Amino acid sequence: MGNLTHLDLHWANFSGLIPHQLGNLSGLRYLDLSENDFNRAPIPSLRYLDLSGNDFNRAGIPSFLGSMGSLRHLDLRWANFSGLIPHQLGNLSGLRYLDLSGNDFNRAGIPSFLGSMGI
């Protein structure tokens, strides 16, 4: 499966942990896990990550996403996140697309690091 570049598992009714073996898919460039319930499970590093439409039960956006340096596309819209946007997302210097719409950030201000990301 080293040649697999696109894996679409959206709305597949998965739950629990995301298998760490997904990290062995060295050619994977697109992974869509939207509309599942992984309950804040860790995710292997990727270029494209779509978690839109999941219910993270008003949890904060996991700060570890900021350590996924190869990310180019991060879609977190309508995922029921709340709280502050973690400053670690500012570490994603290669990010070209970020969608945080449809979440509840408690009327917090827009973090200044977003302006310097070059998205």
DSSP file (Angstrom, degrees, kcal/mol; ACC not computed):
  #  RESIDUE AA STRUCTURE BP1 BP2  ACC     N-H-->O    O-->H-N    N-H-->O    O-->H-N    TCO  KAPPA ALPHA  PHI   PSI    X-CA   Y-CA   Z-CA
    1    1 A M    >         0   0    0      0, 0.0     3,-1.6     0, 0.0    26,-0.2   0.000 360.0 360.0 360.0  11.6    0.0    0.0    0.0
    2    2 A G  T 3   +     0   0    0      1,-0.3    25,-0.4    24,-0.1    26,-0.0   0.692 360.0  56.4 -64.4 -18.0    3.0    2.3   -0.2
    3    3 A N  T 3  S+     0   0    0     23,-0.1     2,-0.3    24,-0.1    -1,-0.3   0.486  76.7 117.5 -92.3  -3.6    1.6    3.7   -3.5
    4    4 A L    <   +     0   0    0     -3,-1.6    23,-0.1     1,-0.2     3,-0.1  -0.492  29.0 164.3 -67.0 124.1   -1.7    4.8   -2.0
    5    5 A T        +     0   0    0     -2,-0.3    24,-2.3     1,-0.3    25,-1.7   0.619  60.5  45.5-113.8 -20.5   -2.0    8.6   -2.2
    6    6 A H  E     +a   30   0A   0     23,-0.2     2,-0.4    22,-0.2    -1,-0.3  -0.986  55.8 173.3-133.7 122.3   -5.7    9.2   -1.6
    7    7 A L  E     -a   31   0A   0     23,-2.4    25,-2.2    -2,-0.4     2,-0.7  -0.956   7.7-171.5-132.9 114.3   -7.8    7.6    1.2
    8    8 A D  E     +a   32   0A   0     -2,-0.4    25,-0.1    23,-0.2    23,-0.1  -0.915  21.1 153.7-110.3 110.5  -11.4    8.8    1.7
    9    9 A L    >   +     0   0    0     23,-2.9     3,-0.9    -2,-0.7     5,-0.3   0.023  24.9 146.5-120.9  23.5  -13.0    7.4    4.9
   10   10 A H  T 3   +     0   0    0      1,-0.2    25,-0.2    22,-0.1    24,-0.1  -0.309  69.0   5.6 -68.0 148.2  -15.5   10.1    5.5
   11   11 A W  T 3  S+     0   0    0     23,-2.6    -1,-0.2     1,-0.1    24,-0.1   0.839  85.6 133.3  51.2  42.2  -18.9    9.3    7.0
   12   12 A A  S <  S-     0   0    0     -3,-0.9    -1,-0.1    22,-0.3    24,-0.1   0.321  73.0-117.1-102.7   6.2  -17.9    5.7    7.5
   13   13 A N        +     0   0    0     22,-0.6     2,-0.2     1,-0.2    23,-0.1   0.821  57.9 159.2  62.2  33.9  -19.2    5.5   11.1
   14   14 A F        +     0   0    0     -5,-0.3    23,-2.3    21,-0.1     2,-0.3  -0.525  12.1 173.5 -80.6 154.6  -15.7    4.8   12.6
   15   15 A S  B     +e   37   0B   0     -2,-0.2    23,-0.2    21,-0.2     2,-0.2  -0.947  36.0  35.7-150.6 170.4  -15.0    5.5   16.2
   16   16 A G  S    S-     0   0    0     21,-1.0    25,-0.3    -2,-0.3     2,-0.2  -0.557  99.2  -0.8  87.4-149.0  -12.2    5.0   18.7
   17   17 A L        -     0   0    0     -2,-0.2    -2,-0.1    23,-0.1    22,-0.1  -0.468  64.3-123.2 -81.4 147.8   -8.5    5.3   17.9
   18   18 A I        -     0   0    0     24,-0.4    -1,-0.1    -2,-0.2    -2,-0.0  -0.810  41.8-107.0 -85.5 124.7   -7.0    6.0   14.5
   19   19 A P    >   -     0   0    0      0, 0.0     3,-1.8     0, 0.0     4,-0.2  -0.274  16.6-141.9 -58.9 130.4   -4.7    3.1   13.6
   20   20 A H  G >  S+     0   0    0      1,-0.3     3,-1.8     2,-0.2     4,-0.2   0.713  94.6  79.1 -65.0 -18.8   -1.0    4.2   13.9
   21   21 A Q  G >  S+     0   0    0      1,-0.3     3,-1.9     2,-0.2     4,-0.3   0.719  74.5  75.5 -62.9 -20.2   -0.4    2.0   10.8
   22   22 A L  G X  S+     0   0    0     -3,-1.8     3,-1.4     1,-0.3    -1,-0.3   0.821  85.6  64.7 -59.3 -28.3   -1.8    4.9    8.7
   23   23 A G  G <  S+     0   0    0     -3,-1.8    -1,-0.3     1,-0.3    -2,-0.2   0.678  90.5  65.2 -66.8 -17.1    1.5    6.5    9.4
   24   24 A N  G <  S+     0   0    0     -3,-1.9     2,-2.0    -4,-0.2    -1,-0.3   0.568  73.0  97.1 -81.2  -9.2    3.2    3.7    7.4
   25   25 A L    X   +     0   0    0     -3,-1.4     3,-1.9    -4,-0.3    -1,-0.1  -0.565  54.2 178.6 -80.7  81.3    1.4    4.9    4.2
   26   26 A S  T 3  S+     0   0    0     -2,-2.0    -1,-0.2     1,-0.3   -24,-0.1   0.724  74.9  49.4 -63.3 -24.4    4.4    6.8    3.0
   27   27 A G  T 3  S+     0   0    0    -25,-0.4    -1,-0.3   -26,-0.2     2,-0.2   0.495  79.9 123.6 -91.8  -3.4    2.8    7.9   -0.3
   28   28 A L    <   +     0   0    0     -3,-1.9   -23,-0.2     1,-0.2    19,-0.2  -0.404  20.6 157.7 -65.6 124.2   -0.4    9.2    1.4
   29   29 A R        +     0   0    0    -24,-2.3     2,-0.4     1,-0.3    19,-0.2   0.544  63.9  43.2-118.5 -18.0   -1.1   12.8    0.5
   30   30 A Y  E     +a    6   0A   0    -25,-1.7   -23,-2.4    17,-0.1     2,-0.4  -0.989  56.6 169.4-137.0 123.2   -4.9   13.0    1.1
   31   31 A L  E     -ab   7  49A   0     17,-0.7    19,-1.0    -2,-0.4     2,-0.6  -0.972  11.3-167.9-135.4 120.1   -6.8   11.5    4.0
   32   32 A D  E     +ab   8  50A   0    -25,-2.2   -23,-2.9    -2,-0.4   -22,-0.1  -0.929  20.6 157.8-111.5 110.9  -10.4   12.4    4.7
   33   33 A L    >   +     0   0    0     17,-1.3     3,-0.5    -2,-0.6    -1,-0.1   0.098  28.3 142.8-113.3  18.1  -11.7   11.3    8.1
   34   34 A S  T 3   +     0   0    0      1,-0.2   -23,-2.6    16,-0.2   -22,-0.3  -0.169  57.7  27.3 -63.6 155.3  -14.6   13.7    8.2
   35   35 A E  T 3  S+     0   0    0     17,-1.3   -22,-0.6     1,-0.2     2,-0.2   0.820  96.4 108.9  62.4  36.2  -18.0   12.8    9.8
   36   36 A N    <   -     0   0    0     -3,-0.5    19,-0.5   -25,-0.1     2,-0.5  -0.730  68.9-121.6-124.0 178.3  -16.6   10.1   12.1
   37   37 A D  B     +e   15   0B   0    -23,-2.3   -21,-1.0    -2,-0.2    -3,-0.0  -0.821  39.8 155.2-128.9  92.4  -16.1   10.1   15.9
   38   38 A F    >   -     0   0    0     -2,-0.5     3,-0.8   -23,-0.2   -20,-0.1   0.427  45.5-136.0 -99.0   0.2  -12.5    9.6   17.0
   39   39 A N  T 3   -     0   0    0      1,-0.2    17,-0.1    16,-0.2    -2,-0.1   0.875  69.5 -47.4  48.9  52.8  -12.9   11.3   20.4
   40   40 A R  T 3  S+     0   0    0      1,-0.2    -1,-0.2    19,-0.0     3,-0.1   0.754  89.0 166.9  65.7  28.6   -9.6   13.4   20.2
   41   41 A A    <   -     0   0    0     -3,-0.8    -1,-0.2   -25,-0.3    -3,-0.1  -0.435  42.9 -98.0 -71.3 147.8   -7.4   10.4   19.1
   42   42 A P        -     0   0    0      0, 0.0   -24,-0.4     0, 0.0    -1,-0.1  -0.345  37.2-146.9 -66.7 150.4   -3.9   11.3   17.8
   43   43 A I        -     0   0    0     -3,-0.1     3,-0.1   -26,-0.1   -23,-0.1  -0.951  15.3-114.3-122.9 135.6   -3.5   11.5   14.0
   44   44 A P        -     0   0    0      0, 0.0     2,-0.1     0, 0.0    24,-0.0  -0.306  47.8 -86.6 -64.7 153.2   -0.4   10.6   12.0
   45   45 A S        +     0   0    0     22,-0.1     2,-0.2     2,-0.0    24,-0.0  -0.363  61.6 158.1 -64.3 138.9    1.4   13.5   10.1
   46   46 A L        -     0   0    0     22,-0.1     3,-0.1    -3,-0.1   -17,-0.1  -0.838  50.2-122.4-147.0 177.4   -0.1   14.2    6.7
   47   47 A R  S    S+     0   0    0      1,-0.3    25,-3.6    -2,-0.2    26,-2.1   0.716 101.1  37.3 -96.0 -31.6   -0.3   17.0    4.1
   48   48 A Y  E     + c   0  73A   0    -19,-0.2   -17,-0.7    24,-0.2     2,-0.4  -0.986  65.3 175.1-127.1 124.2   -4.1   17.1    4.0
   49   49 A L  E     -bc  31  74A   0     24,-2.5    26,-2.7    -2,-0.4     2,-0.5  -0.969   4.5-179.2-134.9 119.5   -6.3   16.7    7.1
   50   50 A D  E     +bc  32  75A   0    -19,-1.0   -17,-1.3    -2,-0.4    26,-0.2  -0.952  17.1 155.6-120.3 109.7  -10.1   17.1    7.0
   51   51 A L    >   +     0   0    0     24,-2.9     3,-1.3    -2,-0.5   -16,-0.2   0.112  30.0 142.5-114.0  17.4  -11.8   16.7   10.4
   52   52 A S  T 3   +     0   0    0     23,-0.4   -17,-1.3     1,-0.2    26,-0.2  -0.226  61.6  21.6 -62.5 147.7  -14.9   18.7    9.4
   53   53 A G  T 3  S+     0   0    0     24,-1.8    -1,-0.2     1,-0.3    26,-0.2   0.456  89.8 126.5  77.6   0.9  -18.3   17.7   10.6
   54   54 A N    <   -     0   0    0     -3,-1.3     2,-0.7    23,-0.3    -1,-0.3  -0.467  62.6-122.9 -82.2 163.6  -17.0   15.6   13.5
   55   55 A D        +     0   0    0    -19,-0.5   -16,-0.2    -2,-0.1    25,-0.2  -0.866  30.9 172.6-110.8  97.6  -18.3   16.2   17.0
   56   56 A F    >   -     0   0    0     23,-2.4     3,-1.7    -2,-0.7    24,-0.1   0.218  50.0-119.7 -89.1  15.2  -15.4   16.9   19.3
   57   57 A N  T 3   -     0   0    0      1,-0.3    24,-0.1    24,-0.1    23,-0.1   0.845  65.1 -57.1  54.9  44.0  -17.8   17.7   22.1
   58   58 A R  T 3  S+     0   0    0     22,-2.1    -1,-0.3     1,-0.2    23,-0.2   0.691  95.6 150.5  62.1  21.9  -16.7   21.4   22.5
   59   59 A A    <   -     0   0    0     -3,-1.7    23,-2.1    21,-0.4    -1,-0.2  -0.348  52.2 -96.5 -73.2 163.0  -13.1   20.3   23.3
   60   60 A G        -     0   0    0     21,-0.2    23,-0.1     1,-0.1    -1,-0.1  -0.444  46.5 -89.8 -75.2 155.5  -10.3   22.6   22.4
   61   61 A I        -     0   0    0     23,-0.5    -1,-0.1    21,-0.4     2,-0.1  -0.519  55.1-104.9 -62.3 128.1   -8.4   22.2   19.1
   62   62 A P    >   -     0   0    0      0, 0.0     3,-1.4     0, 0.0     4,-0.2  -0.364  21.2-145.0 -61.9 129.0   -5.6   19.8   20.0
   63   63 A S  G >  S+     0   0    0      1,-0.3     3,-1.9     2,-0.2     4,-0.2   0.754  92.0  75.7 -66.8 -23.7   -2.3   21.7   20.2
   64   64 A F  G >  S+     0   0    0      1,-0.3     3,-2.1     2,-0.2    -1,-0.3   0.728  76.9  76.3 -63.3 -18.9   -0.4   18.7   18.8
   65   65 A L  G X  S+     0   0    0     -3,-1.4     3,-1.6     1,-0.3    -1,-0.3   0.831  84.9  65.3 -58.7 -28.9   -1.8   19.6   15.3
   66   66 A G  G <  S+     0   0    0     -3,-1.9    -1,-0.3     1,-0.3    -2,-0.2   0.625  94.6  58.3 -68.3 -12.8    0.8   22.4   15.4
   67   67 A S  G <  S+     0   0    0     -3,-2.1     2,-1.7    -4,-0.2    -1,-0.3   0.405  76.9  96.3 -95.7   1.9    3.6   19.8   15.3
   68   68 A M    X   +     0   0    0     -3,-1.6     3,-2.2    -4,-0.2    -1,-0.1  -0.550  52.9 174.5 -90.2  72.0    2.3   18.3   12.0
   69   69 A G  T 3   +     0   0    0     -2,-1.7    25,-0.3     1,-0.3    -1,-0.2   0.603  67.0  61.9 -61.0 -17.2    4.8   20.3   10.0
   70   70 A S  T 3  S+     0   0    0     -3,-0.1    -1,-0.3   -24,-0.1     2,-0.1   0.524  75.0 121.9 -88.1  -3.5    3.9   18.7    6.6
   71   71 A L    <   +     0   0    0     -3,-2.2   -24,-0.2    -6,-0.2   -23,-0.2  -0.359  25.3 164.4 -63.4 133.4    0.3   19.9    6.7
   72   72 A R  S    S+     0   0    0    -25,-3.6    24,-3.1     1,-0.3    25,-1.4   0.553  71.0  37.7-114.8 -23.6   -0.7   22.0    3.7
   73   73 A H  E     +cd  48  97A   0    -26,-2.1   -24,-2.5    23,-0.2     2,-0.4  -0.989  60.9 176.6-137.0 121.7   -4.5   21.8    4.2
   74   74 A L  E     -cd  49  98A   0     23,-2.4    25,-2.0    -2,-0.4     2,-0.6  -0.950   3.5-176.6-131.2 112.3   -6.3   21.7    7.6
   75   75 A D  E     +cd  50  99A   0    -26,-2.7   -24,-2.9    -2,-0.4   -23,-0.4  -0.921  19.1 153.1-113.6 108.6  -10.1   21.7    7.6
   76   76 A L    >   +     0   0    0     23,-2.8     3,-0.9    -2,-0.6     5,-0.3   0.075  25.9 144.3-118.4  20.4  -11.7   21.9   11.1
   77   77 A R  T 3  S+     0   0    0      1,-0.2   -24,-1.8    22,-0.2   -23,-0.3  -0.317  70.2   0.6 -69.5 145.7  -15.0   23.4   10.1
   78   78 A W  T 3  S+     0   0    0     23,-2.5    -1,-0.2   -26,-0.2    24,-0.1   0.846  87.8 130.2  49.3  44.3  -18.2   22.5   12.0
   79   79 A A  S <  S-     0   0    0     -3,-0.9   -23,-2.4    22,-0.2   -21,-0.2   0.271  76.6-113.0-108.4   8.4  -16.3   20.1   14.2
   80   80 A N        +     0   0    0     22,-0.4   -22,-2.1   -25,-0.2   -21,-0.4   0.878  60.3 157.0  60.5  41.7  -17.7   21.4   17.5
   81   81 A F        +     0   0    0     -5,-0.3    23,-2.5   -23,-0.2     2,-0.3  -0.635  14.5 177.9 -86.6 154.5  -14.4   22.8   18.8
   82   82 A S  B     +f  104   0C   0    -23,-2.1   -21,-0.4    -2,-0.2    23,-0.2  -0.885  34.2  47.3-144.9 178.5  -14.5   25.6   21.4
   83   83 A G  S    S-     0   0    0     21,-0.8     2,-0.2    -2,-0.3    25,-0.2  -0.533  96.3 -18.6  88.3-154.8  -12.1   27.7   23.4
   84   84 A L        -     0   0    0     -2,-0.2   -23,-0.5   -23,-0.1    -2,-0.1  -0.578  64.1-111.2 -89.7 151.2   -9.0   29.4   22.1
   85   85 A I        -     0   0    0     -2,-0.2    -2,-0.1    20,-0.1    -1,-0.0  -0.731  46.3-112.7 -77.4 121.5   -7.2   28.6   18.9
   86   86 A P    >   -     0   0    0      0, 0.0     3,-1.8     0, 0.0     4,-0.2  -0.312  11.5-136.7 -64.4 135.0   -3.9   27.1   20.0
   87   87 A H  G >  S+     0   0    0      1,-0.3     3,-1.8     2,-0.2     4,-0.2   0.706  97.0  78.7 -62.9 -19.2   -0.9   29.2   19.2
   88   88 A Q  G >  S+     0   0    0      1,-0.3     3,-2.1     2,-0.2    -1,-0.3   0.753  76.7  72.5 -62.2 -23.8    0.9   26.0   18.1
   89   89 A L  G X  S+     0   0    0     -3,-1.8     3,-1.6     1,-0.3    -1,-0.3   0.771  82.8  71.4 -62.0 -22.5   -1.0   26.2   14.8
   90   90 A G  G <  S+     0   0    0     -3,-1.8    -1,-0.3     1,-0.3    -2,-0.2   0.649  84.0  69.1 -65.9 -14.4    1.3   29.2   14.0
   91   91 A N  G <  S+     0   0    0     -3,-2.1     2,-2.2    -4,-0.2    -1,-0.3   0.591  72.0  95.3 -77.1 -11.1    4.1   26.6   13.6
   92   92 A L    X   +     0   0    0     -3,-1.6     3,-1.6     1,-0.2    -1,-0.2  -0.474  46.4 163.8 -83.6  72.1    2.5   25.3   10.4
   93   93 A S  T 3  S+     0   0    0     -2,-2.2    -1,-0.2     1,-0.3   -23,-0.1   0.719  71.1  52.1 -66.6 -22.5    4.5   27.4    8.1
   94   94 A G  T 3  S+     0   0    0    -25,-0.3    -1,-0.3    -3,-0.2     2,-0.1   0.445  79.0 124.7 -92.4  -0.3    3.6   25.3    5.0
   95   95 A L    <   +     0   0    0     -3,-1.6   -23,-0.2     1,-0.2   -22,-0.2  -0.391  28.4 171.4 -65.4 132.4   -0.1   25.5    5.6
   96   96 A R        +     0   0    0    -24,-3.1     2,-0.4     1,-0.3   -23,-0.2   0.545  66.1  38.1-115.0 -16.0   -2.0   26.9    2.6
   97   97 A Y  E     +d   73   0A   0    -25,-1.4   -23,-2.4     2,-0.0     2,-0.4  -0.989  57.4 168.8-141.8 128.6   -5.6   26.3    3.6
   98   98 A L  E     -d   74   0A   0     -2,-0.4     2,-0.5   -25,-0.2   -23,-0.2  -0.967   6.0-177.8-140.8 122.7   -7.2   26.6    7.1
   99   99 A D  E     +d   75   0A   0    -25,-2.0   -23,-2.8    -2,-0.4   -22,-0.2  -0.967  16.0 158.2-124.7 115.5  -10.9   26.5    7.8
  100  100 A L    >   +     0   0    0     -2,-0.5     3,-0.8   -25,-0.1   -22,-0.1   0.203  32.2 135.7-114.5  10.9  -12.1   27.0   11.3
  101  101 A S  T 3   +     0   0    0      1,-0.2   -23,-2.5   -24,-0.1   -22,-0.2  -0.167  56.8  31.6 -65.8 154.7  -15.6   28.1   10.5
  102  102 A G  T 3  S+     0   0    0      1,-0.3   -22,-0.4   -25,-0.2    -1,-0.2   0.599  92.0 110.9  78.3  12.4  -18.7   26.8   12.4
  103  103 A N  S <  S-     0   0    0     -3,-0.8     2,-0.7   -25,-0.1    -1,-0.3  -0.622  70.3-116.0-107.8 172.8  -16.9   26.3   15.7
  104  104 A D  B     +f   82   0C   0    -23,-2.5   -21,-0.8    -2,-0.2    -3,-0.0  -0.878  31.0 171.9-116.6 100.1  -17.4   28.3   19.0
  105  105 A F    >   -     0   0    0     -2,-0.7     3,-2.3   -23,-0.2   -20,-0.1   0.040  52.9-113.7 -97.3  26.5  -14.3   30.2   20.0
  106  106 A N  T 3   -     0   0    0      1,-0.3     3,-0.1   -22,-0.1    -2,-0.1   0.794  65.2 -63.6  52.0  39.6  -16.2   32.0   22.8
  107  107 A R  T 3  S+     0   0    0      1,-0.2    -1,-0.3   -24,-0.1     2,-0.1   0.733  89.5 161.1  59.5  23.4  -15.9   35.5   21.2
  108  108 A A    <   -     0   0    0     -3,-2.3    -1,-0.2   -25,-0.2    -3,-0.1  -0.381  44.0-100.8 -69.2 153.7  -12.1   35.3   21.5
  109  109 A G        -     0   0    0      1,-0.1    -1,-0.1    -3,-0.1     3,-0.0  -0.281  42.8 -89.7 -70.2 161.6  -10.1   37.6   19.3
  110  110 A I        -     0   0    0      1,-0.1    -1,-0.1     2,-0.0     5,-0.1  -0.616  51.5-112.2 -71.8 124.2   -8.5   36.4   16.2
  111  111 A P    >   -     0   0    0      0, 0.0     3,-1.3     0, 0.0     4,-0.4  -0.317  16.0-132.1 -62.2 139.6   -5.0   35.3   17.2
  112  112 A S  G >> S+     0   0    0      1,-0.3     3,-1.2     2,-0.2     4,-0.5   0.789 100.8  69.3 -64.1 -29.1   -2.2   37.5   15.8
  113  113 A F  G >4 S+     0   0    0      1,-0.3     3,-0.9     2,-0.2     4,-0.3   0.776  86.8  67.8 -63.8 -23.6   -0.2   34.5   14.5
  114  114 A L  G X4 S+     0   0    0     -3,-1.3     3,-1.0     1,-0.2     5,-0.4   0.854  94.9  56.9 -63.3 -32.3   -2.8   33.9   11.9
  115  115 A G  G <4 S+     0   0    0     -3,-1.2    -1,-0.2    -4,-0.4     3,-0.2   0.703 107.5  47.3 -70.9 -19.7   -1.8   37.1   10.2
  116  116 A S  G << S+     0   0    0     -3,-0.9    -1,-0.2    -4,-0.5    -2,-0.2   0.335  87.6  87.1-103.2   7.5    1.7   36.0    9.8
  117  117 A M  S <  S-     0   0    0     -3,-1.0    -1,-0.2    -4,-0.3    -2,-0.1   0.717  85.5-135.4 -82.0 -20.6    1.0   32.5    8.5
  118  118 A G              0   0    0     -4,-0.3    -3,-0.1    -3,-0.2    -2,-0.1   0.742 360.0 360.0  75.1  22.4    0.9   33.6    4.8
  119  119 A I              0   0    0     -5,-0.4   -21,-0.1   -22,-0.0    -1,-0.1   0.491 360.0 360.0 -72.5 360.0   -2.2   31.5    4.1
